[in-house]
Amino acid sequence: MGDVGMYEELSRAWNDLTAPGAQFEVTEVNVRGAMIKTYVNAPSSLKDVWALSAAFADNDYLVYQDERWTYAQAHEQVAAIASWLMAHGVQPGDRVAIAMRNYPEWMLGYWAIASIGAVVVGINAWWIGPEMVYGLNDSKPVVLICDEERLTRVLERREEIPEMVFVGLRLSEDVDGVVPWSELTANPGTLPELSIDPDSDVCIFYTSGTTGNPKGAQLTHRGCVANVMNLAFWGATLALVAQRAAERTGNSTSDPQAKAPTMSALVTTPLFHVTANNCVAHGATLTGGKLVHMYRWDAGEALRLIEAERITNLTGVPVMAREVISHPDFATTDTSSLVSLGGGGAQLQPDLVSKIDKAVDTARPNTGYGMTETCGVITAISADYFLDKPESAGPALPVYDVKCVDDDGNEVSQGETGELLVKGAPVIRGYINRPDDTNEAITDGWLHTGDIARIDEDNFIFIVDRKKDMVLRGGENIYCAEVESTIHENSDVAECVVFGVPDQRLGEEVGAAVYLNEGCHLSADELRSHCAERISKHKLPRYIWFMDEALPRNANGKFMKRDLKEQLDPANAG
């Protein structure tokens, strides 16, 4: 346990920054019938956040290979895209889908859509044809903006999806019936003067559902703005703690912010998730920072970009930080620009926290715990606090109320485990077309996270288990029910259960215990091929055990999944 005083200093800085009249003053407002915490000084919408970034006109904003946009150039293109969308009938509240890998056009389209009061639908770029059809039919966008790979998947099934305008970018050739991206940016435009309800949808991101189909989470302007304010608050709190420590030791400078570098972030995870979009991209945009995109993750390329673009922040799934510091090129690469190295989407393994701190002299380890359903982070932890409590996710940020409850909904005592419930501005409005799921997930403003946690005497949260039945593979939620349903579509299968198998690189991999119908024969590769036609590659079982007898059940008839998980050896899997 670290110095008790460090937690007292954190509490003092926290209270000073959230006090009445302070930058991060917190108040309560009535949202959808529940009193929730929000920031007094928060911009009212993401349109306002984008408008604020115009002040950084000459700063680099988007970088991809040899392409580069300044904020001024990005603002010109966003205005042009917004004007094109409005001219083609897109109204406030309409949905516009984006399906592409992490190209700069994602951010340009995103800000244009948000700035006209429309709703971004983030289509998972890993989805194969049937999954894309489901998402488009579920969200019913009026326009779909996609790259060539995603466009090909959709056009093969065009008769299965609603009528919409197709916009294609980075195409090798013109496609009939598809508007080229260049048309959207060809003519100058202006953003409309309009008032946006803070509690209206700004984005729909899909999160895997226990029923087998993903659920479209409705992220609001208020929620997304509160999330980026939460991130700014955590940075300001640590800076204030450090400043006061320096003053006590006589090491303070006249301007403690003078050496703070402008954020330069490597975008390592998909922009259709809150980690990259809401936590990395929003944070950089609000502060005039730079977003450096990669075609795909590669640790060697990441190191090259860290040196070339003077990257300050690298946030991805934990395996990415591990691969960077263990890469053969690490020792010969200039990583001195890094100030923050860590991950989201999964807990950093405790050993990785200290390894990061030792590997890069200038960078401190960091992480945050959050969900799609909270527009980003619930907690944050970094620097000495992370080193002192490497198994913790950190304290809940100022606009959250949190509690742990037992199975009957009763709040448990401090230090005891229970399901974590959170309430505050970042909680989503609900799931589109899923009123029952919404009511189950959110009660009286309280979101049931599905995670089992405990809260210690310093208000730091420790996630100890998942109540939800899912595998967390490299930051991607994979629900067992979806994979089980897919396996059961094979007529040779009598029973199956799917669960997570610990994996050093990705946190967990998908494992499946399968019992076949009498007289049937199936190989692991044949079963994977069956699944590959129906679900994304990252959901395919890496480990498959074919059982000699029916799967064990308890007295209630439920499969004894935990017992199977403990008994089956990955070395014996197919």
TIBASE-573155 format. One record per residue (C-alpha): x, y, z; residue in one letter. Coordinates in steps of 0.25 Angstrom, whole numbers. Example, Ala and Ser with C-alpha at 12.3 -4.5 7.8 and 13.67 -1.06 7.14 Angstrom:
REM TIBASE-573155
49  -18  31  A
55  -4  29  S
//
This chain:
REM TIBASE-573155
0  0  0  M
5  14  -4  G
6  26  5  D
-7  29  11  V
-4  44  8  G
-5  42  -7  M
-20  38  -6  Y
-22  50  3  E
-16  59  -7  E
-24  53  -18  L
-37  55  -10  S
-33  70  -8  R
-30  73  -22  A
-43  65  -26  W
-51  74  -17  N
-44  87  -21  D
-47  84  -36  L
-61  80  -34  T
-65  91  -24  A
-75  102  -27  P
-70  112  -37  G
-58  102  -41  A
-55  97  -55  Q
-62  84  -53  F
-73  88  -44  E
-84  77  -43  V
-99  79  -42  T
-111  70  -43  E
-121  71  -54  V
-134  63  -57  N
-132  54  -69  V
-142  44  -73  R
-149  44  -59  G
-136  42  -51  A
-127  52  -44  M
-113  50  -50  I
-100  57  -48  K
-94  66  -59  T
-83  77  -61  Y
-88  91  -60  V
-78  96  -70  N
-79  85  -81  A
-82  89  -95  P
-97  85  -98  S
-94  77  -110  S
-83  70  -119  L
-86  81  -129  K
-81  91  -119  D
-68  82  -116  V
-65  82  -131  W
-67  97  -132  A
-57  100  -120  L
-47  92  -128  S
-47  103  -139  A
-37  111  -130  A
-26  101  -133  F
-27  104  -148  A
-12  102  -151  D
-10  90  -143  N
-9  76  -150  D
-22  68  -147  Y
-22  56  -156  L
-10  48  -161  V
-11  35  -169  Y
1  30  -176  Q
6  42  -185  D
-8  49  -184  E
-9  61  -174  R
-21  70  -170  W
-19  83  -161  T
-31  87  -152  Y
-34  98  -163  A
-35  88  -174  Q
-43  78  -166  A
-53  89  -162  H
-55  92  -177  E
-57  78  -181  Q
-67  76  -169  V
-75  88  -173  A
-75  83  -188  A
-80  69  -184  I
-90  74  -174  A
-96  83  -185  S
-96  72  -195  W
-104  63  -185  L
-114  74  -183  M
-116  77  -197  A
-119  62  -199  H
-130  62  -189  G
-123  58  -176  V
-130  64  -164  Q
-127  65  -149  P
-130  52  -143  G
-128  44  -156  D
-117  33  -156  R
-105  33  -164  V
-96  20  -164  A
-81  19  -165  I
-75  6  -168  A
-60  6  -171  M
-46  3  -165  R
-39  15  -157  N
-38  24  -169  Y
-38  39  -166  P
-51  40  -173  E
-58  34  -161  W
-55  46  -153  M
-59  56  -164  L
-72  49  -166  G
-74  47  -151  Y
-73  62  -148  W
-81  66  -160  A
-93  57  -156  I
-92  61  -141  A
-92  76  -145  S
-105  75  -153  I
-112  68  -141  G
-112  55  -148  A
-108  42  -142  V
-96  34  -146  V
-98  19  -147  V
-84  12  -145  G
-84  -1  -153  I
-74  -11  -148  N
-64  -12  -159  A
-61  -27  -155  W
-76  -31  -158  W
-78  -40  -170  I
-90  -39  -179  G
-101  -44  -170  P
-97  -36  -158  E
-96  -23  -167  M
-110  -26  -172  V
-115  -28  -158  Y
-109  -15  -153  G
-114  -7  -165  L
-128  -13  -164  N
-128  -10  -149  D
-123  5  -150  S
-129  8  -163  K
-120  20  -167  P
-123  29  -179  V
-109  29  -183  V
-97  19  -182  L
-83  24  -184  I
-73  12  -186  C
-60  8  -191  D
-58  -2  -203  E
-57  -14  -194  E
-70  -11  -186  R
-77  -6  -199  L
-75  -20  -206  T
-81  -27  -194  R
-93  -18  -194  V
-95  -18  -209  L
-95  -33  -210  E
-108  -33  -201  R
-114  -20  -205  R
-128  -26  -207  E
-128  -29  -192  E
-126  -15  -186  I
-134  -3  -186  P
-133  8  -197  E
-122  18  -194  M
-112  26  -201  V
-98  19  -203  F
-86  27  -201  V
-72  20  -205  G
-58  25  -201  L
-45  20  -205  R
-51  12  -217  L
-42  6  -228  S
-53  10  -238  E
-66  17  -239  D
-78  8  -235  V
-92  10  -241  D
-102  16  -231  G
-91  19  -221  V
-87  34  -219  V
-72  36  -218  P
-67  43  -205  W
-61  54  -214  S
-75  59  -217  E
-77  61  -202  L
-65  70  -201  T
-65  77  -214  A
-73  89  -211  N
-71  99  -199  P
-81  99  -188  G
-86  104  -175  T
-91  98  -162  L
-105  101  -159  P
-109  109  -147  E
-118  100  -139  L
-120  96  -125  S
-118  82  -121  I
-124  75  -109  D
-113  70  -100  P
-121  57  -97  D
-123  54  -112  S
-116  43  -119  D
-103  46  -125  V
-97  32  -128  C
-102  18  -128  I
-91  8  -125  F
-94  -7  -125  Y
-90  -16  -113  T
-92  -31  -113  S
-105  -36  -108  G
-108  -48  -100  T
-119  -52  -109  T
-109  -54  -120  G
-111  -41  -128  N
-104  -28  -125  P
-111  -17  -118  K
-110  -2  -123  G
-107  6  -111  A
-112  21  -112  Q
-101  30  -108  L
-105  44  -105  T
-99  58  -107  H
-99  60  -92  R
-93  46  -89  G
-81  48  -99  C
-78  62  -95  V
-78  57  -80  A
-68  46  -84  N
-58  55  -90  V
-60  65  -78  M
-57  53  -69  N
-44  50  -76  L
-40  65  -75  A
-44  65  -61  F
-35  53  -58  W
-23  59  -65  G
-25  72  -58  A
-26  65  -44  T
-13  58  -46  L
-6  71  -51  A
-11  78  -39  L
-6  67  -29  V
7  68  -36  A
8  83  -36  Q
5  83  -21  R
16  72  -18  A
26  81  -26  A
23  93  -18  E
25  86  -5  R
38  81  -10  T
42  94  -16  G
43  88  -30  N
31  96  -36  S
32  104  -48  T
26  118  -50  S
17  112  -61  D
14  97  -57  P
7  95  -71  Q
18  101  -79  A
24  88  -83  K
11  80  -85  A
12  75  -99  P
0  76  -109  T
-7  62  -110  M
-2  54  -121  S
-10  41  -121  A
-8  28  -128  L
-22  22  -132  V
-20  7  -130  T
-34  2  -127  T
-46  3  -136  P
-53  16  -137  L
-67  9  -136  F
-64  7  -121  H
-64  17  -110  V
-49  14  -106  T
-44  20  -119  A
-55  30  -123  N
-60  35  -110  N
-47  34  -101  C
-36  36  -111  V
-42  44  -123  A
-51  53  -114  H
-40  56  -104  G
-30  60  -115  A
-40  69  -123  T
-44  77  -110  L
-30  80  -107  T
-25  83  -122  G
-17  69  -122  G
-13  61  -134  K
-19  47  -138  L
-10  38  -145  V
-17  26  -152  H
-12  13  -156  M
-17  3  -166  Y
-16  -8  -156  R
-9  -11  -143  W
6  -14  -144  D
15  -12  -132  A
27  -9  -141  G
19  1  -149  E
14  7  -136  A
28  9  -131  L
32  16  -145  R
20  26  -143  L
23  28  -129  I
37  34  -133  E
32  41  -146  A
20  47  -141  E
25  50  -126  R
13  42  -121  I
9  45  -106  T
-2  36  -104  N
-4  21  -108  L
-16  15  -103  T
-21  2  -108  G
-25  -12  -103  V
-14  -16  -92  P
-7  -26  -102  V
-3  -14  -111  M
5  -8  -100  A
12  -21  -96  R
15  -23  -111  E
21  -9  -112  V
31  -10  -100  I
35  -25  -104  S
37  -22  -119  H
51  -24  -124  P
51  -9  -129  D
47  -3  -116  F
61  -1  -111  A
66  7  -123  T
53  15  -125  T
52  29  -119  D
40  28  -110  T
43  40  -101  S
30  47  -106  S
21  37  -99  L
15  42  -86  V
4  32  -85  S
4  17  -89  L
-7  8  -86  G
-20  2  -90  G
-35  1  -89  G
-45  -10  -93  G
-39  -20  -83  A
-32  -19  -70  Q
-17  -17  -71  L
-10  -29  -65  Q
-3  -25  -51  P
11  -29  -57  D
9  -20  -69  L
6  -7  -60  V
20  -8  -54  S
27  -12  -67  K
21  0  -75  I
26  9  -64  D
40  4  -64  K
41  2  -80  A
38  17  -83  V
45  28  -75  D
35  38  -79  T
22  30  -79  A
13  26  -68  R
3  14  -68  P
-11  17  -69  N
-25  11  -72  T
-40  13  -70  G
-51  4  -68  Y
-64  7  -76  G
-74  2  -85  M
-81  6  -98  T
-93  8  -89  E
-86  19  -82  T
-81  26  -94  C
-67  23  -90  G
-60  22  -76  V
-66  20  -62  I
-53  21  -55  T
-38  25  -58  A
-25  21  -52  I
-11  24  -55  S
3  28  -50  A
6  25  -36  D
-8  21  -32  Y
-8  10  -43  F
6  5  -38  L
1  5  -24  D
-12  -2  -27  K
-9  -9  -40  P
-22  -18  -39  E
-31  -6  -38  S
-39  1  -49  A
-38  14  -41  G
-49  23  -35  P
-62  26  -42  A
-61  40  -48  L
-69  52  -43  P
-82  51  -51  V
-85  37  -46  Y
-92  31  -34  D
-87  17  -32  V
-91  5  -23  K
-90  -10  -22  C
-102  -18  -19  V
-105  -33  -16  D
-115  -41  -24  D
-127  -35  -17  D
-122  -21  -21  G
-118  -17  -7  N
-105  -9  -6  E
-94  -17  0  V
-84  -11  11  S
-71  -5  7  Q
-61  -15  2  G
-71  -26  -1  E
-74  -31  -15  T
-86  -29  -23  G
-91  -24  -36  E
-86  -10  -40  L
-98  0  -43  L
-95  14  -48  V
-103  26  -50  K
-99  39  -57  G
-99  47  -69  A
-91  37  -78  P
-101  26  -77  V
-108  23  -90  I
-122  26  -93  R
-125  12  -96  G
-124  2  -108  Y
-131  4  -121  I
-143  -5  -123  N
-141  -12  -110  R
-150  -6  -99  P
-149  -19  -91  D
-134  -19  -91  D
-134  -4  -88  T
-143  -6  -76  N
-135  -18  -71  E
-121  -10  -72  A
-125  3  -67  I
-135  5  -55  T
-137  19  -49  D
-125  24  -56  G
-116  13  -50  W
-109  5  -61  L
-106  -10  -57  H
-92  -12  -62  T
-92  -27  -61  G
-79  -27  -54  D
-76  -31  -40  I
-67  -22  -33  A
-63  -16  -19  R
-60  -2  -15  I
-49  0  -5  D
-47  11  6  E
-41  21  -4  D
-53  19  -13  N
-44  11  -23  F
-52  1  -31  I
-47  -13  -33  F
-54  -22  -44  I
-53  -36  -39  V
-62  -44  -49  D
-73  -42  -60  R
-87  -46  -57  K
-90  -45  -72  K
-87  -58  -79  D
-77  -53  -89  M
-62  -54  -94  V
-54  -41  -94  L
-44  -44  -106  R
-34  -33  -108  G
-45  -22  -104  G
-56  -28  -112  E
-68  -33  -105  N
-72  -47  -110  I
-85  -52  -104  Y
-85  -67  -102  C
-99  -69  -106  A
-97  -63  -120  E
-85  -73  -122  V
-93  -85  -116  E
-105  -81  -125  S
-96  -82  -137  T
-90  -95  -133  I
-104  -101  -131  H
-108  -97  -145  E
-99  -109  -149  N
-108  -121  -149  S
-98  -131  -144  D
-97  -123  -131  V
-105  -128  -119  A
-100  -119  -108  E
-90  -108  -107  C
-85  -98  -97  V
-76  -86  -100  V
-66  -79  -90  F
-54  -71  -89  G
-40  -78  -88  V
-29  -69  -82  P
-19  -64  -92  D
-6  -57  -90  Q
-7  -48  -102  R
-22  -45  -104  L
-27  -47  -89  G
-37  -58  -93  E
-39  -66  -105  E
-52  -74  -109  V
-54  -88  -105  G
-65  -98  -108  A
-69  -111  -102  A
-77  -119  -112  V
-85  -132  -111  Y
-89  -138  -124  L
-101  -145  -128  N
-100  -160  -128  E
-93  -165  -140  G
-88  -152  -145  C
-74  -148  -147  H
-68  -134  -148  L
-54  -128  -148  S
-50  -115  -141  A
-47  -109  -154  D
-60  -113  -160  E
-68  -107  -148  L
-59  -94  -150  R
-62  -93  -165  S
-77  -95  -161  H
-76  -83  -151  C
-68  -74  -161  A
-79  -74  -171  E
-88  -68  -160  R
-80  -59  -150  I
-68  -51  -150  S
-54  -57  -150  K
-51  -52  -136  H
-62  -59  -130  K
-58  -73  -135  L
-54  -83  -125  P
-39  -84  -124  R
-41  -96  -114  Y
-51  -107  -117  I
-53  -120  -109  W
-62  -131  -114  F
-68  -138  -102  M
-70  -153  -101  D
-83  -151  -93  E
-94  -141  -90  A
-89  -128  -84  L
-91  -127  -69  P
-103  -120  -63  R
-107  -116  -49  N
-120  -119  -42  A
-127  -107  -49  N
-123  -113  -63  G
-113  -102  -66  K
-99  -106  -72  F
-88  -106  -62  M
-80  -96  -70  K
-70  -93  -59  R
-67  -107  -56  D
-64  -110  -71  L
-55  -97  -72  K
-47  -102  -60  E
-46  -117  -64  Q
-43  -115  -79  L
-28  -114  -83  D
-25  -104  -95  P
-14  -114  -99  A
-24  -125  -102  N
-33  -116  -110  A
-35  -117  -125  G
//
